[in-house]
């Protein structure tokens, strides 16, 4: 059972995954074939294995599983609910047991599911899925539901506050919507003296979504030069998938400048079609951001440990601006491997594979 899924995962790690050289020893020690009692046993076994890669973008998802309706965090060896869609478990509730295990027992036997030993960065989602219910006080309460609860409402906003302009990006997923918002509020941004940009909890997306904002924040030209190699694994499957997606995006947008940006991106996949691992930064390409603001606004960027992927790219770039101060916790650390391709595993699971 699950032979096809196992074969596909192994194939993807060897023939598609961008980190196949860096993580060769882990791939060589791929789990031996075994009989799994059910889909949950297979899922948790493979999840523990993939977590050893320490690559947040490399993950298996069970498309038919139930979803936890609470979020939790460990603080001083106590487990608290920090967000809840369960009417019986309000935020702030102390959890005594998960299933039939104490929190301490879970920390010892399921550390491979938590992804980190740092309490602030532990991801409890899979642990909550595994144990299904919690004990608080004298109550035993189920914590799983069929529909995936939305803990992260998408929010793009630019609004005037009393003494500053507030800009919020919960993610950079919808390039079109973000671009429209920036254009509609261009003069508001250019006339602001104090700006707060909030990317706390940013779920990532496309770096192209925020580049339109950058020239509005400065009054000079800033050159961004990446001196490090930047490898893509240009497999046939990856190139085909990306070219199809980019073609669909180009057909949906009308702005000529945006179309040119996506066509340039498409050319990257056409020029390197099926060439394997290629350093696309061999000429140490530079990007010049041409500031168009007559003044130099005082900008604060708010980030936290849940800000990941493209959110982190945004933070990394704006740190180079002399008028921008980044405030908050270190970001999530998701950008070692990126540019994910989604693989269907027999309609029961999907696998996200960075290229």
C-alpha positions as CSV (number, residue, x, y, z in Angstrom):
1,X,0.0,0.0,0.0
2,X,1.2,3.5,-0.9
3,X,3.8,2.1,-3.2
4,X,3.0,4.6,-6.0
5,X,3.1,7.6,-3.6
6,X,6.5,6.5,-2.2
7,X,7.9,6.0,-5.7
8,X,6.7,9.4,-6.8
9,X,8.2,11.1,-3.7
10,X,11.5,9.4,-4.2
11,X,11.5,10.3,-7.9
12,X,10.8,13.9,-7.1
13,X,13.6,14.2,-4.5
14,X,16.2,12.7,-6.9
15,X,15.1,14.1,-10.3
16,X,13.3,17.4,-9.5
17,X,14.2,18.8,-6.0
18,X,16.6,21.8,-6.1
19,X,18.3,20.6,-2.9
20,X,19.1,17.1,-4.2
21,X,22.9,17.7,-4.0
22,X,22.9,19.5,-0.6
23,X,20.6,16.9,0.9
24,X,22.0,13.8,-0.8
25,X,22.7,11.9,2.4
26,X,19.1,12.3,3.4
27,X,17.8,11.2,0.0
28,X,20.1,8.2,0.0
29,X,18.6,7.2,3.3
30,X,15.0,7.3,2.0
31,X,12.7,5.3,4.3
32,X,12.5,1.7,3.5
33,X,9.2,0.4,2.1
34,X,6.9,-0.6,4.9
35,X,3.2,-1.5,5.3
36,X,1.1,1.4,6.6
37,X,-2.1,0.7,8.4
38,X,-3.8,3.8,7.0
39,X,-3.3,7.1,5.3
40,X,-2.5,8.9,8.6
41,X,0.3,6.5,9.5
42,X,1.8,7.1,6.0
43,X,1.4,10.8,6.2
44,X,3.1,11.3,9.6
45,X,5.9,8.9,8.7
46,X,6.7,10.8,5.5
47,X,6.2,14.1,7.2
48,X,8.8,13.3,9.9
49,X,11.2,12.2,7.2
50,X,10.8,15.3,5.0
51,X,11.1,17.6,8.1
52,X,14.7,16.4,8.5
53,X,15.5,18.3,5.3
54,X,14.7,21.6,7.2
55,X,13.1,23.0,4.1
56,X,9.7,24.5,4.9
57,X,8.8,24.5,1.2
58,X,9.3,20.7,0.9
59,X,6.1,19.1,2.3
60,X,3.5,16.5,1.9
61,X,-0.2,17.4,2.4
62,X,-3.1,15.0,3.0
63,X,-5.9,16.4,0.9
64,X,-8.5,14.3,2.7
65,X,-7.5,14.9,6.3
66,X,-9.3,16.9,9.0
67,X,-7.9,20.2,10.1
68,X,-7.1,21.6,13.6
69,X,-9.4,24.5,14.6
70,X,-6.9,26.0,17.1
71,X,-3.4,27.3,16.9
72,X,-1.1,26.9,19.9
73,X,2.3,28.0,21.2
74,X,4.6,26.7,23.9
75,X,5.6,29.3,26.5
76,X,7.7,28.4,29.6
77,X,6.9,24.7,29.1
78,X,3.1,25.4,29.0
79,X,1.0,25.0,25.9
80,X,-1.5,27.8,25.2
81,X,-4.1,28.4,22.6
82,X,-3.1,31.6,20.6
83,X,-5.9,31.6,18.1
84,X,-9.2,29.6,17.9
85,X,-12.1,28.8,15.7
86,X,-13.4,26.4,18.3
87,X,-16.2,27.9,20.5
88,X,-15.2,25.6,23.4
89,X,-11.6,26.6,23.4
90,X,-11.1,30.4,23.7
91,X,-7.7,32.1,23.1
92,X,-5.5,31.9,26.2
93,X,-6.7,28.4,27.2
94,X,-4.0,26.2,28.8
95,X,-3.8,22.7,27.3
96,X,-3.0,19.9,29.8
97,X,-3.0,16.9,27.5
98,X,-2.9,16.1,23.8
99,X,-4.9,12.9,23.2
100,X,-3.7,10.7,26.1
101,X,-0.2,12.3,26.3
102,X,1.1,15.1,28.4
103,X,2.7,18.1,26.6
104,X,6.1,16.9,27.9
105,X,5.6,13.4,26.5
106,X,4.6,14.9,23.1
107,X,7.7,17.1,23.1
108,X,9.8,14.0,23.6
109,X,8.3,11.6,21.1
110,X,7.0,13.9,18.4
111,X,9.8,16.5,18.1
112,X,10.2,15.5,14.4
113,X,6.8,16.9,13.7
114,X,7.4,20.3,15.3
115,X,10.1,21.3,12.8
116,X,12.1,23.3,15.4
117,X,13.3,23.1,19.0
118,X,12.7,26.8,19.4
119,X,9.3,27.2,21.1
120,X,8.5,30.4,19.1
121,X,9.1,28.6,15.8
122,X,7.5,25.2,16.6
123,X,4.7,24.3,14.1
124,X,2.1,22.3,16.0
125,X,-0.3,21.7,13.1
126,X,0.7,18.1,12.5
127,X,0.9,17.3,16.2
128,X,-2.7,18.6,16.6
129,X,-3.8,16.5,13.6
130,X,-2.2,13.4,15.2
131,X,-3.7,13.7,18.6
132,X,-7.2,14.8,17.5
133,X,-8.4,16.1,20.9
134,X,-7.1,18.0,23.9
135,X,-7.7,18.1,27.7
136,X,-8.2,21.5,29.4
137,X,-9.3,21.4,33.0
138,X,-11.6,18.5,33.2
139,X,-12.9,18.7,29.7
140,X,-11.8,16.6,26.7
141,X,-12.5,18.5,23.5
142,X,-12.2,17.5,19.8
143,X,-10.0,20.0,17.8
144,X,-10.5,18.7,14.3
145,X,-13.0,19.7,11.6
146,X,-13.6,19.0,8.0
147,X,-13.3,22.5,6.6
148,X,-9.9,24.1,6.8
149,X,-10.3,27.1,9.1
150,X,-9.0,30.4,7.9
151,X,-6.7,31.8,10.6
152,X,-5.0,34.2,8.1
153,X,-7.5,36.6,6.4
154,X,-6.1,38.1,3.3
155,X,-5.7,41.8,3.8
156,X,-4.3,44.5,1.5
157,X,-4.8,48.0,2.7
158,X,-3.4,51.5,2.5
159,X,-5.0,53.9,4.8
160,X,-4.4,57.2,6.6
161,X,-4.1,57.2,10.3
162,X,-3.7,60.3,12.5
163,X,0.0,60.8,12.1
164,X,1.1,58.2,9.6
165,X,0.1,56.1,6.5
166,X,-0.5,52.4,7.3
167,X,0.2,49.8,4.6
168,X,-0.7,46.2,5.3
169,X,0.2,43.1,3.2
170,X,-0.9,39.8,4.6
171,X,0.8,38.1,1.6
172,X,2.0,38.9,-1.9
173,X,-0.2,36.3,-3.6
174,X,-2.5,38.5,-5.7
175,X,-0.2,40.6,-7.9
176,X,-3.1,42.2,-9.8
177,X,-4.9,43.3,-6.6
178,X,-1.8,44.7,-5.0
179,X,-0.7,46.6,-8.1
180,X,-4.2,48.2,-8.4
181,X,-4.1,49.2,-4.7
182,X,-0.6,50.8,-5.0
183,X,-1.6,52.7,-8.2
184,X,-4.9,54.0,-6.6
185,X,-2.9,55.3,-3.6
186,X,0.2,56.5,-5.3
187,X,-0.2,60.2,-4.4
188,X,-1.1,59.2,-0.8
189,X,2.2,57.3,-0.5
190,X,4.2,60.0,-2.2
191,X,2.8,62.7,0.2
192,X,3.2,60.8,3.4
193,X,6.0,61.8,5.9
194,X,5.5,58.8,8.1
195,X,4.8,55.3,6.8
196,X,4.3,51.9,8.6
197,X,4.4,48.8,6.4
198,X,3.0,45.8,8.2
199,X,4.2,42.4,6.8
200,X,3.7,40.4,10.1
201,X,2.4,36.9,9.3
202,X,3.0,37.5,5.6
203,X,2.3,34.2,3.8
204,X,4.6,34.9,0.8
205,X,3.6,34.9,-2.9
206,X,5.5,36.6,-5.7
207,X,8.3,39.1,-5.3
208,X,7.0,41.0,-8.4
209,X,4.0,42.0,-6.4
210,X,5.9,44.4,-4.1
211,X,8.4,45.9,-6.6
212,X,6.0,48.5,-7.7
213,X,5.9,50.0,-4.2
214,X,9.6,50.4,-3.7
215,X,10.3,53.5,-6.0
216,X,7.5,55.3,-4.1
217,X,9.5,55.0,-0.8
218,X,12.8,56.7,-1.8
219,X,14.0,59.8,-3.6
220,X,17.2,58.4,-5.0
221,X,18.3,55.4,-7.0
222,X,19.3,52.2,-5.1
223,X,21.2,49.4,-6.8
224,X,20.5,45.9,-5.5
225,X,23.3,43.5,-6.4
226,X,23.1,39.8,-5.5
227,X,26.7,38.5,-5.4
228,X,25.7,35.0,-4.6
229,X,24.9,32.2,-7.0
230,X,21.2,31.6,-7.6
231,X,20.4,28.1,-8.9
232,X,17.2,26.9,-10.5
233,X,16.7,23.2,-11.4
234,X,15.3,23.6,-14.8
235,X,13.7,20.2,-15.4
236,X,11.3,19.6,-18.3
237,X,8.3,19.2,-15.9
238,X,9.2,22.4,-14.0
239,X,9.7,24.5,-17.1
240,X,6.4,23.2,-18.7
241,X,4.4,24.0,-15.6
242,X,5.9,27.5,-15.1
243,X,5.5,28.4,-18.8
244,X,1.8,27.4,-18.7
245,X,1.2,29.4,-15.5
246,X,3.0,32.5,-16.8
247,X,1.1,32.4,-20.0
248,X,-2.2,32.4,-18.1
249,X,-1.1,35.3,-16.0
250,X,0.0,37.3,-19.0
251,X,-3.4,36.8,-20.6
252,X,-5.1,38.2,-17.5
253,X,-3.3,41.5,-17.1
254,X,-3.4,44.6,-19.2
255,X,-0.5,46.7,-17.9
256,X,2.2,46.7,-20.6
257,X,5.0,47.0,-18.0
258,X,3.8,44.1,-16.0
259,X,3.4,42.0,-19.2
260,X,7.0,42.8,-20.1
261,X,8.2,41.6,-16.7
262,X,6.3,38.3,-17.0
263,X,7.6,37.8,-20.5
264,X,11.1,38.3,-19.3
265,X,10.5,35.7,-16.6
266,X,9.1,33.3,-19.2
267,X,12.2,33.7,-21.4
268,X,14.2,32.4,-18.4
269,X,12.4,29.1,-18.7
270,X,12.6,28.9,-22.5
271,X,16.3,29.7,-22.6
272,X,17.1,27.1,-19.9
273,X,14.5,24.5,-20.9
274,X,15.4,21.0,-19.4
275,X,19.0,22.1,-18.7
276,X,19.0,20.9,-15.1
277,X,20.7,22.9,-12.3
278,X,21.7,26.3,-13.7
279,X,23.1,29.4,-11.9
280,X,21.0,32.3,-13.3
281,X,23.0,34.9,-11.4
282,X,26.3,34.0,-13.1
283,X,26.7,37.7,-14.2
284,X,25.8,38.9,-10.8
285,X,22.9,40.8,-12.2
286,X,22.0,44.1,-10.6
287,X,18.6,45.7,-10.3
288,X,18.2,49.5,-10.0
289,X,15.3,50.9,-8.1
290,X,14.7,54.4,-9.3
291,X,13.2,56.5,-6.5
292,X,10.4,58.9,-7.6
293,X,9.5,60.4,-4.2
294,X,10.5,64.1,-3.9
295,X,11.0,63.7,-0.2
296,X,12.4,60.9,1.9
297,X,9.7,59.5,4.2
298,X,10.4,57.9,7.5
299,X,9.4,54.3,7.0
300,X,9.0,51.5,9.6
301,X,8.5,47.9,8.5
302,X,6.9,45.5,11.0
303,X,7.8,41.8,10.7
304,X,7.7,38.6,12.8
305,X,8.6,34.9,12.9
306,X,5.6,34.0,10.7
307,X,6.7,36.3,7.9
308,X,8.0,34.0,5.2
309,X,9.0,33.4,1.6
310,X,8.3,36.6,-0.5
311,X,7.6,38.4,2.8
312,X,11.1,37.8,3.8
313,X,12.4,38.9,0.4
314,X,10.6,42.2,0.9
315,X,12.2,42.7,4.4
316,X,15.6,41.8,3.0
317,X,15.4,44.4,0.2
318,X,14.1,47.3,2.3
319,X,16.7,46.8,4.9
320,X,19.1,48.4,2.3
321,X,17.1,51.6,2.3
322,X,18.6,54.3,4.6
323,X,15.2,55.7,5.4
324,X,13.6,52.4,6.4
325,X,13.9,50.7,9.8
326,X,12.8,47.1,10.2
327,X,11.2,46.3,13.6
328,X,10.1,43.0,15.0
329,X,11.2,39.4,15.3
330,X,13.5,37.5,12.9
331,X,11.5,36.2,9.9
332,X,10.6,32.6,9.3
333,X,13.6,31.5,7.2
334,X,12.0,29.9,4.1
335,X,14.1,31.1,1.3
336,X,17.0,28.6,1.1
337,X,14.9,26.7,-1.4
338,X,11.8,28.2,-3.2
339,X,9.8,28.3,-6.4
340,X,7.6,25.4,-5.5
341,X,5.9,23.0,-7.9
342,X,2.9,21.0,-6.7
343,X,2.7,17.3,-7.4
344,X,-0.5,15.2,-7.2
345,X,-0.1,11.9,-5.4
346,X,-3.0,9.8,-6.5
347,X,-5.6,12.4,-5.4
348,X,-5.0,11.6,-1.8
349,X,-1.9,13.7,-1.1
350,X,0.0,16.5,-2.8
351,X,3.7,17.2,-2.5
352,X,5.3,20.6,-2.8
353,X,8.8,20.5,-4.3
354,X,11.1,23.5,-4.5
355,X,13.0,23.9,-7.8
